[in-house]
Amino acid sequence: MAQLFSPAADTWMRLFLVGSLSLMAGGTVGIIGFARSAYMTSTDVRPQQPVPFSHRHHAGELGIDCRYCHSNVERGPQAGLPPTETCMTCHSQIWTNASVLEPVRQSLAHQTPVEWTRVAKLPDYVYFRHDIHIAKGVGCSDCHGRIDKMALTYRAKPFTMEFCLDCHRDPAPRLRPPEHVTDMAWTPPADAGAKGEAIAAHERIRFGELTHCTVCHR
């Protein structure tokens, strides 16, 4: 009886199966890695801005509180960008003729806002409010990183669904007292979980409901 396959056929078949499985596994890992890459999540990207504003200088070196410029962060869904008048509160006295601040002076003269490029932007299908997070004890640095050390602002956290759910599943260790919400240098205590649970109880945070779809998608 004639032999249909050569003696090496089994070897080639095994190599083919191993190669196919390896390619599938490698492709899956590659896709997941690409989805989490800085390119896709826009992390560590410093977009061109009309003025090279430095949070490191203003928030870090000068110690200006976040709420001085982002005045709506405790009262509404968006933190808000400072109007030109806020910038000129200081810059009408210092760096008055600096060329780098010409767009700010023109903004004030023509009563038109400075067109900043947003860094911390969420998709339109995501429902998010700054005020509720601030009120419950979520610190600015938890989502924005050590922005007080950024010479040019960039997105420090990926803002993916996984990132949000990790916190919503167990927010207690991340909660902090209200006086430390804007404190960039705050570090959780050794008993962060227990203290966070006390804050959550006081603020009536309903743990079991934080991962419901309608919390973030309405």
Accessible surface in RSA format (square Angstrom, percent):
REM  Atomic radii and reference values for relative SASA: ProtOr
REM  Chains: A
REM  Algorithm: Lee & Richards
REM  Probe-radius: 1.40
REM  Slices: 20
REM RES _ NUM      All-atoms   Total-Side   Main-Chain    Non-polar    All polar
REM                ABS   REL    ABS   REL    ABS   REL    ABS   REL    ABS   REL
RES MET A   1   239.87 124.2 150.90  99.9  88.97 211.8 127.84 108.7 112.03 148.4
RES ALA A   2    87.94  80.9  62.42  96.3  25.51  58.0  73.08 102.9  14.86  39.4
RES GLN A   3   133.26  74.5  96.69  70.7  36.57  87.1  46.68  99.4  86.58  65.7
RES LEU A   4   155.28  86.5 119.81  85.7  35.47  89.2 122.18  85.8  33.11  89.1
RES PHE A   5   145.04  72.6 139.25  86.3   5.78  15.1 143.36  86.9   1.68   4.8
RES SER A   6    69.40  58.6  52.59  70.2  16.81  38.7  44.47  94.7  24.93  34.9
RES PRO A   7   121.90  88.8  93.13  84.9  28.77 104.6 102.37  84.5  19.53 121.4
RES ALA A   8    45.68  42.0  41.22  63.6   4.46  10.1  45.28  63.8   0.40   1.1
RES ALA A   9    28.40  26.1  20.29  31.3   8.10  18.4  25.14  35.4   3.26   8.6
RES ASP A  10    92.95  65.1  90.73  90.3   2.22   5.2  13.93  32.8  79.02  78.8
RES THR A  11    72.92  51.9  71.37  72.4   1.55   3.7  47.25  63.5  25.67  38.8
RES TRP A  12   172.30  69.1 170.14  82.4   2.16   5.1 150.59  80.3  21.71  35.2
RES MET A  13   109.57  56.7 107.26  71.0   2.31   5.5 101.04  85.9   8.53  11.3
RES ARG A  14   149.80  62.9 148.28  75.6   1.52   3.6  61.28  83.8  88.52  53.6
RES LEU A  15   101.61  56.6  94.05  67.3   7.57  19.0  94.43  66.3   7.18  19.3
RES PHE A  16   135.81  67.9 126.05  78.1   9.76  25.4 134.67  81.7   1.13   3.2
RES LEU A  17    94.64  52.7  94.52  67.6   0.11   0.3  94.61  66.4   0.02   0.1
RES VAL A  18    93.70  61.7  91.89  83.2   1.81   4.4  93.51  81.3   0.18   0.5
RES GLY A  19    37.82  46.6   0.00   N/A  37.82  46.6  32.42  89.0   5.41  12.1
RES SER A  20    37.40  31.6  31.04  41.4   6.35  14.6  26.25  55.9  11.15  15.6
RES LEU A  21   117.00  65.2 113.51  81.2   3.49   8.8 114.04  80.1   2.96   8.0
RES SER A  22    66.70  56.4  52.66  70.3  14.04  32.3  38.02  81.0  28.68  40.2
RES LEU A  23   140.09  78.0 132.72  95.0   7.36  18.5 137.75  96.7   2.33   6.3
RES MET A  24   129.96  67.3 119.99  79.4   9.96  23.7 107.79  91.6  22.16  29.4
RES ALA A  25    58.38  53.7  49.53  76.4   8.86  20.2  57.89  81.5   0.50   1.3
RES GLY A  26    42.71  52.7   0.00   N/A  42.71  52.7  33.41  91.7   9.29  20.8
RES GLY A  27    35.14  43.3   0.00   N/A  35.14  43.3  32.92  90.3   2.22   5.0
RES THR A  28    75.59  53.8  72.50  73.5   3.09   7.4  48.70  65.4  26.89  40.6
RES VAL A  29   105.69  69.5 103.15  93.4   2.55   6.1 104.80  91.1   0.90   2.4
RES GLY A  30    41.47  51.1   0.00   N/A  41.47  51.1  36.26  99.5   5.21  11.7
RES ILE A  31   126.16  71.8 122.41  91.2   3.75   9.0 125.21  90.2   0.94   2.6
RES ILE A  32    85.63  48.7  83.65  62.3   1.98   4.8  85.63  61.7   0.00   0.0
RES GLY A  33    39.97  49.3   0.00   N/A  39.97  49.3  33.74  92.6   6.23  14.0
RES PHE A  34   111.50  55.8 105.76  65.5   5.74  14.9 109.80  66.6   1.70   4.9
RES ALA A  35    52.72  48.5  43.02  66.4   9.70  22.1  43.47  61.2   9.25  24.5
RES ARG A  36   150.95  63.4 130.01  66.3  20.94  49.9  46.14  63.1 104.82  63.5
RES SER A  37    35.20  29.7  25.71  34.3   9.48  21.8  35.07  74.7   0.12   0.2
RES ALA A  38    49.03  45.1  41.15  63.5   7.88  17.9  41.37  58.3   7.66  20.3
RES TYR A  39   173.87  81.2 148.68  84.6  25.19  65.5 107.88  81.1  65.98  81.3
RES MET A  40   100.51  52.1  73.50  48.6  27.01  64.3  64.87  55.2  35.64  47.2
RES THR A  41     9.52   6.8   4.58   4.6   4.94  11.8   8.24  11.1   1.28   1.9
RES SER A  42    50.59  42.7  47.04  62.8   3.55   8.2  15.30  32.6  35.29  49.4
RES THR A  43    21.83  15.5  21.25  21.5   0.59   1.4  11.46  15.4  10.37  15.7
RES ASP A  44    85.88  60.2  72.65  72.3  13.24  31.3  22.19  52.2  63.69  63.5
RES VAL A  45    75.19  49.5  70.60  63.9   4.59  11.1  73.63  64.0   1.56   4.2
RES ARG A  46   113.42  47.6  85.52  43.6  27.90  66.4  30.80  42.1  82.62  50.1
RES PRO A  47    39.19  28.6  21.59  19.7  17.60  64.0  30.22  24.9   8.97  55.8
RES GLN A  48   163.27  91.3 142.54 104.2  20.73  49.4  64.83 138.0  98.45  74.7
RES GLN A  49    37.33  20.9  25.55  18.7  11.78  28.1  18.48  39.3  18.86  14.3
RES PRO A  50    53.06  38.7  24.91  22.7  28.15 102.3  37.99  31.4  15.07  93.7
RES VAL A  51     7.93   5.2   7.93   7.2   0.00   0.0   7.93   6.9   0.00   0.0
RES PRO A  52    75.06  54.7  58.44  53.3  16.62  60.4  60.80  50.2  14.26  88.6
RES PHE A  53    62.03  31.0  54.36  33.7   7.67  20.0  57.86  35.1   4.17  11.9
RES SER A  54    23.99  20.3  22.89  30.6   1.09   2.5  19.84  42.2   4.15   5.8
RES HIS A  55    31.05  17.0  31.05  21.6   0.00   0.0  26.55  27.4   4.50   5.2
RES ARG A  56   116.39  48.9 116.39  59.3   0.00   0.0  25.39  34.7  91.00  55.2
RES HIS A  57    75.23  41.1  75.07  52.2   0.16   0.4  51.15  52.7  24.08  28.0
RES HIS A  58    39.74  21.7  39.74  27.6   0.00   0.0  34.17  35.2   5.57   6.5
RES ALA A  59    23.45  21.6  11.51  17.8  11.94  27.2  11.71  16.5  11.74  31.1
RES GLY A  60    35.40  43.7   0.00   N/A  35.40  43.7  12.96  35.6  22.44  50.3
RES GLU A  61   121.27  69.6  83.22  63.0  38.06  90.6  44.52  86.1  76.76  62.7
RES LEU A  62   100.42  55.9  69.45  49.7  30.97  77.8  73.08  51.3  27.33  73.6
RES GLY A  63    55.05  67.9   0.00   N/A  55.05  67.9  26.68  73.2  28.37  63.5
RES ILE A  64    50.46  28.7  39.63  29.5  10.83  26.1  45.26  32.6   5.20  14.1
RES ASP A  65    59.11  41.4  46.14  45.9  12.97  30.7  37.56  88.4  21.55  21.5
RES CYS A  66    26.74  20.2  18.28  20.4   8.46  19.9  15.08  38.2  11.65  12.6
RES ARG A  67    84.57  35.5  77.76  39.6   6.81  16.2  21.77  29.7  62.81  38.1
RES TYR A  68   105.66  49.3  87.03  49.5  18.63  48.5  83.04  62.4  22.62  27.9
RES CYS A  69    29.06  22.0  27.08  30.2   1.98   4.7   6.75  17.1  22.31  24.1
RES HIS A  70    45.95  25.1  45.95  31.9   0.00   0.0  35.54  36.6  10.40  12.1
RES SER A  71    56.50  47.7  49.72  66.4   6.77  15.6  25.14  53.5  31.36  43.9
RES ASN A  72    52.99  36.5  52.98  51.2   0.00   0.0  13.99  33.7  38.99  37.7
RES VAL A  73     9.39   6.2   9.39   8.5   0.00   0.0   9.39   8.2   0.00   0.0
RES GLU A  74    85.21  48.9  65.51  49.6  19.69  46.9  16.31  31.6  68.90  56.3
RES ARG A  75   166.04  69.7 135.13  68.9  30.91  73.6  65.67  89.8 100.37  60.8
RES GLY A  76     3.74   4.6   0.00   N/A   3.74   4.6   3.74  10.3   0.00   0.0
RES PRO A  77    56.18  40.9  54.68  49.8   1.50   5.5  54.68  45.1   1.50   9.3
RES GLN A  78   111.27  62.2 110.58  80.8   0.69   1.6  29.71  63.2  81.57  61.9
RES ALA A  79    20.15  18.5  18.42  28.4   1.74   3.9  18.42  25.9   1.74   4.6
RES GLY A  80    31.80  39.2   0.00   N/A  31.80  39.2  26.94  73.9   4.86  10.9
RES LEU A  81   103.90  57.9  78.78  56.4  25.12  63.2  78.78  55.3  25.12  67.6
RES PRO A  82    27.36  19.9  17.06  15.6  10.30  37.5  17.17  14.2  10.20  63.4
RES PRO A  83    77.30  56.3  65.70  59.9  11.60  42.2  77.30  63.8   0.00   0.0
RES THR A  84    14.09  10.0   8.77   8.9   5.32  12.7   5.90   7.9   8.19  12.4
RES GLU A  85    93.11  53.5  86.97  65.8   6.14  14.6  58.32 112.8  34.79  28.4
RES THR A  86    28.14  20.0  21.69  22.0   6.45  15.4   8.62  11.6  19.51  29.5
RES CYS A  87    32.68  24.7  23.14  25.8   9.54  22.4  13.06  33.1  19.62  21.2
RES MET A  88    25.59  13.3  23.07  15.3   2.52   6.0  22.53  19.2   3.06   4.1
RES THR A  89    81.77  58.2  59.92  60.7  21.85  52.1  53.59  72.0  28.18  42.6
RES CYS A  90    56.32  42.6  50.28  56.1   6.04  14.2  13.92  35.3  42.40  45.7
RES HIS A  91    30.90  16.9  29.27  20.3   1.63   4.2  21.24  21.9   9.66  11.2
RES SER A  92    56.09  47.4  35.55  47.4  20.54  47.3  30.92  65.8  25.18  35.3
RES GLN A  93   141.28  79.0 114.10  83.4  27.18  64.7  38.87  82.7 102.41  77.7
RES ILE A  94    96.43  54.9  92.38  68.8   4.05   9.8  96.43  69.4   0.00   0.0
RES TRP A  95   166.92  67.0 148.39  71.8  18.53  43.5 128.68  68.6  38.24  62.0
RES THR A  96    52.86  37.6  46.64  47.3   6.23  14.8  27.49  36.9  25.37  38.4
RES ASN A  97   134.67  92.9 111.51 107.8  23.16  55.8  34.22  82.4 100.44  97.1
RES ALA A  98    27.51  25.3  14.13  21.8  13.38  30.4  25.44  35.8   2.07   5.5
RES SER A  99    99.16  83.8  81.64 109.0  17.52  40.4  50.99 108.6  48.17  67.5
RES VAL A 100    56.13  36.9  44.73  40.5  11.41  27.5  54.35  47.2   1.78   4.8
RES LEU A 101    15.45   8.6  15.45  11.1   0.00   0.0  15.45  10.9   0.00   0.0
RES GLU A 102    68.20  39.2  68.20  51.6   0.00   0.0  41.05  79.4  27.15  22.2
RES PRO A 103    50.28  36.6  40.21  36.7  10.07  36.6  46.40  38.3   3.88  24.1
RES VAL A 104     5.89   3.9   5.89   5.3   0.00   0.0   5.89   5.1   0.00   0.0
RES ARG A 105    58.01  24.4  53.73  27.4   4.29  10.2  37.03  50.6  20.98  12.7
RES GLN A 106    78.61  44.0  78.08  57.1   0.53   1.3  31.62  67.3  46.99  35.6
RES SER A 107     6.03   5.1   2.15   2.9   3.87   8.9   3.90   8.3   2.13   3.0
RES LEU A 108    60.63  33.8  56.40  40.4   4.23  10.6  57.32  40.3   3.31   8.9
RES ALA A 109    76.06  69.9  37.70  58.2  38.36  87.3  49.13  69.2  26.93  71.3
RES HIS A 110   120.81  66.0 100.10  69.6  20.71  53.0  70.56  72.7  50.26  58.5
RES GLN A 111   133.81  74.8 103.00  75.3  30.81  73.4  58.21 123.9  75.60  57.3
RES THR A 112    73.72  52.4  71.01  72.0   2.71   6.5  57.96  77.9  15.76  23.8
RES PRO A 113   110.85  80.8  96.73  88.2  14.12  51.3 102.04  84.2   8.81  54.8
RES VAL A 114    25.64  16.9   8.50   7.7  17.15  41.3  13.78  12.0  11.87  32.2
RES GLU A 115   150.66  86.5 131.18  99.2  19.49  46.4  50.87  98.4  99.79  81.5
RES TRP A 116    60.21  24.2  38.00  18.4  22.22  52.2  32.45  17.3  27.76  45.0
RES THR A 117    64.05  45.6  56.39  57.2   7.66  18.3  39.10  52.5  24.95  37.7
RES ARG A 118   131.81  55.3 107.50  54.8  24.31  57.9  50.17  68.6  81.63  49.5
RES VAL A 119    26.33  17.3  15.14  13.7  11.20  27.0  18.45  16.0   7.88  21.4
RES ALA A 120    36.18  33.3  22.48  34.7  13.71  31.2  22.50  31.7  13.68  36.2
RES LYS A 121   118.21  57.7 111.34  68.3   6.86  16.3  53.42  48.1  64.78  69.0
RES LEU A 122    46.63  26.0  35.24  25.2  11.39  28.6  36.25  25.5  10.38  27.9
RES PRO A 123    57.11  41.6  42.42  38.7  14.69  53.4  54.01  44.6   3.10  19.3
RES ASP A 124   149.09 104.4 112.24 111.7  36.85  87.1  43.47 102.3 105.62 105.3
RES TYR A 125   154.98  72.4 138.48  78.8  16.50  42.9 113.55  85.3  41.43  51.1
RES VAL A 126    37.68  24.8  22.47  20.3  15.22  36.7  23.10  20.1  14.58  39.5
RES TYR A 127    83.79  39.1  73.94  42.1   9.85  25.6  61.88  46.5  21.91  27.0
RES PHE A 128    64.91  32.5  47.87  29.7  17.04  44.3  50.02  30.3  14.89  42.6
RES ARG A 129    74.11  31.1  72.25  36.8   1.85   4.4  16.80  23.0  57.31  34.7
RES HIS A 130    40.27  22.0  39.94  27.8   0.33   0.8  35.59  36.7   4.67   5.4
RES ASP A 131    23.73  16.6  22.15  22.0   1.59   3.8   8.60  20.2  15.13  15.1
RES ILE A 132    82.31  46.8  80.31  59.8   1.99   4.8  82.31  59.3   0.00   0.0
RES HIS A 133    46.11  25.2  44.06  30.6   2.05   5.2  37.30  38.4   8.80  10.2
RES ILE A 134    19.70  11.2  16.62  12.4   3.07   7.4  16.62  12.0   3.07   8.3
RES ALA A 135    63.48  58.4  39.49  60.9  23.98  54.6  50.55  71.2  12.93  34.3
RES LYS A 136    52.71  25.7  52.39  32.1   0.32   0.8  23.89  21.5  28.82  30.7
RES GLY A 137     3.28   4.0   0.00   N/A   3.28   4.0   3.28   9.0   0.00   0.0
RES VAL A 138    16.52  10.9  15.66  14.2   0.87   2.1  15.66  13.6   0.87   2.4
RES GLY A 139     1.96   2.4   0.00   N/A   1.96   2.4   0.10   0.3   1.86   4.2
RES CYS A 140    18.71  14.2  12.60  14.0   6.11  14.4  10.07  25.5   8.63   9.3
RES SER A 141    16.54  14.0  11.50  15.4   5.04  11.6   5.48  11.7  11.06  15.5
RES ASP A 142    36.53  25.6  29.22  29.1   7.31  17.3   9.73  22.9  26.80  26.7
RES CYS A 143    32.14  24.3  31.86  35.5   0.28   0.7   7.78  19.7  24.36  26.3
RES HIS A 144    47.76  26.1  45.64  31.7   2.12   5.4  29.20  30.1  18.55  21.6
RES GLY A 145     8.49  10.5   0.00   N/A   8.49  10.5   8.49  23.3   0.00   0.0
RES ARG A 146    86.49  36.3  78.95  40.2   7.54  18.0  44.60  61.0  41.89  25.4
RES ILE A 147    24.67  14.0  24.67  18.4   0.00   0.0  24.67  17.8   0.00   0.0
RES ASP A 148    18.35  12.9  16.21  16.1   2.14   5.1   2.28   5.4  16.07  16.0
RES LYS A 149   128.53  62.7 114.04  70.0  14.48  34.5  65.88  59.3  62.65  66.7
RES MET A 150     6.09   3.2   3.03   2.0   3.06   7.3   6.09   5.2   0.00   0.0
RES ALA A 151    39.36  36.2  33.61  51.9   5.75  13.1  33.61  47.3   5.75  15.2
RES LEU A 152    79.74  44.4  77.66  55.6   2.09   5.2  77.67  54.5   2.08   5.6
RES THR A 153    29.58  21.0  22.99  23.3   6.59  15.7  19.57  26.3  10.01  15.1
RES TYR A 154    55.37  25.8  51.71  29.4   3.65   9.5  12.77   9.6  42.60  52.5
RES ARG A 155    33.20  13.9  29.28  14.9   3.92   9.3   5.21   7.1  27.99  17.0
RES ALA A 156    36.61  33.7  11.61  17.9  25.00  56.9  14.52  20.4  22.10  58.5
RES LYS A 157    61.29  29.9  61.29  37.6   0.00   0.0  39.65  35.7  21.63  23.0
RES PRO A 158    45.42  33.1  42.30  38.6   3.12  11.3  42.30  34.9   3.12  19.4
RES PHE A 159    33.23  16.6  17.12  10.6  16.11  41.9  17.18  10.4  16.05  45.9
RES THR A 160    44.18  31.4  37.26  37.8   6.92  16.5  40.71  54.7   3.48   5.3
RES MET A 161   129.26  66.9 115.33  76.3  13.93  33.2  88.03  74.8  41.23  54.6
RES GLU A 162    85.26  49.0  78.90  59.7   6.36  15.1  37.15  71.9  48.11  39.3
RES PHE A 163    48.87  24.5  43.18  26.7   5.70  14.8  46.97  28.5   1.91   5.5
RES CYS A 164    45.19  34.2  40.92  45.6   4.26  10.0  13.22  33.5  31.97  34.5
RES LEU A 165    38.64  21.5  38.61  27.6   0.03   0.1  38.64  27.1   0.00   0.0
RES ASP A 166    66.70  46.7  58.00  57.7   8.69  20.6  16.90  39.8  49.80  49.7
RES CYS A 167    27.53  20.8  27.49  30.7   0.04   0.1  13.18  33.4  14.35  15.5
RES HIS A 168    27.43  15.0  27.18  18.9   0.25   0.6  16.46  17.0  10.97  12.8
RES ARG A 169   148.25  62.2 120.06  61.2  28.19  67.1  53.22  72.7  95.02  57.6
RES ASP A 170    74.53  52.2  73.94  73.6   0.60   1.4  25.48  60.0  49.06  48.9
RES PRO A 171     8.01   5.8   8.01   7.3   0.00   0.0   8.01   6.6   0.00   0.0
RES ALA A 172     3.28   3.0   3.28   5.1   0.00   0.0   3.28   4.6   0.00   0.0
RES PRO A 173    47.78  34.8  44.61  40.7   3.17  11.5  44.61  36.8   3.17  19.7
RES ARG A 174    87.80  36.9  83.31  42.5   4.49  10.7  24.21  33.1  63.59  38.5
RES LEU A 175     7.25   4.0   1.69   1.2   5.56  14.0   1.69   1.2   5.56  15.0
RES ARG A 176     5.68   2.4   5.52   2.8   0.16   0.4   0.03   0.0   5.66   3.4
RES PRO A 177    44.70  32.6  43.68  39.8   1.02   3.7  44.70  36.9   0.00   0.0
RES PRO A 178   102.73  74.9  93.82  85.5   8.90  32.4  94.56  78.1   8.16  50.7
RES GLU A 179   127.36  73.1  92.59  70.0  34.77  82.8  62.01 119.9  65.35  53.4
RES HIS A 180    58.29  31.9  58.29  40.5   0.00   0.0  35.28  36.4  23.00  26.8
RES VAL A 181     3.87   2.5   3.32   3.0   0.55   1.3   3.32   2.9   0.55   1.5
RES THR A 182    20.66  14.7   8.83   9.0  11.83  28.2   1.52   2.0  19.14  28.9
RES ASP A 183    51.90  36.4  43.51  43.3   8.39  19.8  19.14  45.0  32.76  32.7
RES MET A 184    19.76  10.2  12.81   8.5   6.95  16.6  12.81  10.9   6.95   9.2
RES ALA A 185    65.06  59.8  49.34  76.1  15.73  35.8  50.63  71.3  14.44  38.2
RES TRP A 186    40.38  16.2  23.95  11.6  16.43  38.6  18.25   9.7  22.13  35.9
RES THR A 187   103.70  73.8  92.76  94.0  10.94  26.1  61.92  83.2  41.78  63.2
RES PRO A 188    79.57  58.0  60.78  55.4  18.79  68.3  60.78  50.2  18.79 116.8
RES PRO A 189    48.28  35.2  31.56  28.8  16.71  60.8  42.62  35.2   5.65  35.1
RES ALA A 190   121.15 111.4  68.80 106.2  52.35 119.1  82.55 116.3  38.60 102.2
RES ASP A 191    68.23  47.8  59.85  59.6   8.38  19.8  38.01  89.4  30.22  30.1
RES ALA A 192    13.93  12.8  11.65  18.0   2.28   5.2  12.85  18.1   1.08   2.9
RES GLY A 193    27.57  34.0   0.00   N/A  27.57  34.0  20.73  56.9   6.85  15.3
RES ALA A 194    66.47  61.1  50.53  78.0  15.94  36.3  55.16  77.7  11.30  29.9
RES LYS A 195   110.77  54.0 107.05  65.7   3.72   8.9  65.22  58.7  45.55  48.5
RES GLY A 196     0.17   0.2   0.00   N/A   0.17   0.2   0.00   0.0   0.17   0.4
RES GLU A 197   104.81  60.2 100.23  75.8   4.58  10.9  22.13  42.8  82.67  67.5
RES ALA A 198    63.94  58.8  49.44  76.3  14.50  33.0  57.87  81.5   6.08  16.1
RES ILE A 199    31.98  18.2  29.53  22.0   2.44   5.9  31.89  23.0   0.08   0.2
RES ALA A 200     0.16   0.1   0.00   0.0   0.16   0.4   0.15   0.2   0.01   0.0
RES ALA A 201    76.69  70.5  50.50  77.9  26.20  59.6  62.48  88.0  14.21  37.7
RES HIS A 202   149.37  81.6 124.11  86.3  25.26  64.6  97.60 100.6  51.77  60.2
RES GLU A 203    49.40  28.4  43.56  33.0   5.84  13.9   3.20   6.2  46.20  37.7
RES ARG A 204   200.25  84.1 185.74  94.7  14.50  34.5  66.31  90.6 133.94  81.2
RES ILE A 205    25.37  14.4   9.93   7.4  15.45  37.2  13.78   9.9  11.59  31.5
RES ARG A 206   159.49  67.0 149.28  76.1  10.21  24.3  58.20  79.5 101.28  61.4
RES PHE A 207    80.34  40.2  69.56  43.1  10.79  28.1  69.71  42.3  10.63  30.4
RES GLY A 208    63.24  78.0   0.00   N/A  63.24  78.0  42.97 117.9  20.26  45.4
RES GLU A 209    75.49  43.3  75.40  57.0   0.10   0.2  24.73  47.8  50.77  41.5
RES LEU A 210    38.50  21.4  37.63  26.9   0.87   2.2  37.63  26.4   0.87   2.3
RES THR A 211    59.38  42.2  39.58  40.1  19.79  47.2  17.53  23.5  41.85  63.3
RES HIS A 212    99.93  54.6  91.51  63.6   8.41  21.5  57.61  59.4  42.31  49.2
RES CYS A 213   100.25  75.8  89.58  99.9  10.67  25.1  30.96  78.5  69.29  74.7
RES THR A 214    93.04  66.2  91.29  92.5   1.75   4.2  70.22  94.3  22.82  34.5
RES VAL A 215    40.61  26.7  36.13  32.7   4.49  10.8  37.25  32.4   3.36   9.1
RES CYS A 216    31.77  24.0  31.77  35.4   0.00   0.0   9.03  22.9  22.73  24.5
RES HIS A 217    68.88  37.6  60.76  42.2   8.12  20.8  49.69  51.2  19.19  22.3
RES ARG A 218   193.98  81.4 111.83  57.0  82.14 195.6  79.51 108.7 114.47  69.4
END  Absolute sums over single chains surface
CHAIN  1 A    14881.8      12285.6       2596.2       9319.1       5562.7
END  Absolute sums over all chains
TOTAL         14881.8      12285.6       2596.2       9319.1       5562.7
